[in-house]
């Protein structure tokens, strides 16, 4: 998994990026309010937001493929961290 903010690789259990300090959103957390959500939930029980699939969380639109190594990096990154 990669940080949505800086593109650095982060562990599956990490809660914060060790490179930039950004909070990592997990597959079972509401993207809108941060509340825990169940695997089969379609809407957050805390704020009512529609739950996005885990694929969209792990491959955010803020990432692009590095032209040199092919790994995902943040659009904001000035250089590939790999």
C-alpha positions in Angstrom: 0.0 0.0 0.0 1.2 3.6 -0.7 0.6 6.9 1.1 -2.1 9.0 -0.6 -0.2 12.2 0.4 3.5 11.5 -0.6 3.5 8.1 -2.4 5.8 6.4 0.0 5.3 2.7 0.7 3.5 2.0 4.0 2.7 -1.2 5.9 -0.8 -2.6 5.9 -1.1 -2.1 9.7 0.4 1.4 9.7 -1.9 4.2 10.9 0.4 7.1 9.9 3.0 7.4 7.1 6.5 7.4 8.4 7.7 9.7 5.6 5.2 12.6 5.8 3.0 11.8 8.9 -0.2 11.7 7.0 -3.0 9.5 8.5 -3.5 6.3 6.6 -7.1 5.4 5.9 -7.8 1.7 6.3 -10.2 -0.5 4.4 -12.6 -0.6 7.4 -12.7 3.2 8.0 -15.2 5.6 6.6 -13.4 8.0 4.2 -15.8 10.8 5.3 -15.8 10.7 9.1 -13.2 8.0 10.1 -15.7 5.8 11.9 -15.3 2.0 11.7 -17.4 0.3 9.1 -18.3 -3.4 8.5 -17.2 -5.3 5.5 -20.7 -5.6 4.1 -21.8 -2.1 5.0 -22.9 0.1 2.1 -23.3 3.2 4.2 -21.6 4.5 7.3 -23.7 4.1 10.4 -22.1 7.3 11.9 -22.5 9.9 9.1 -24.5 8.1 6.4 -21.8 8.5 3.7 -21.8 5.8 1.0 -18.9 3.4 1.6 -16.4 3.2 -1.2 -14.8 -0.1 -2.1 -11.4 -1.1 -0.7 -10.0 -0.9 -4.2 -10.6 2.8 -4.5 -9.1 3.3 -1.0 -5.9 1.4 -1.8 -5.5 2.8 -5.3 -6.5 6.5 -4.9 -6.8 8.8 -7.8 -4.0 11.0 -6.3 -1.4 8.4 -7.4 0.2 7.9 -10.8 2.6 5.3 -12.1 6.3 6.3 -12.0 7.6 6.3 -15.6 10.9 4.8 -14.5 10.0 2.0 -12.1 6.2 1.6 -12.7 5.3 1.8 -9.0 2.5 4.2 -7.8 3.7 7.6 -6.6 1.8 10.6 -5.4 1.0 13.3 -8.1 2.5 15.7 -5.5 5.8 13.9 -5.3 8.8 15.7 -6.8 10.7 12.4 -7.2 10.0 8.7 -7.0 10.8 7.4 -3.5 11.8 4.0 -4.9 
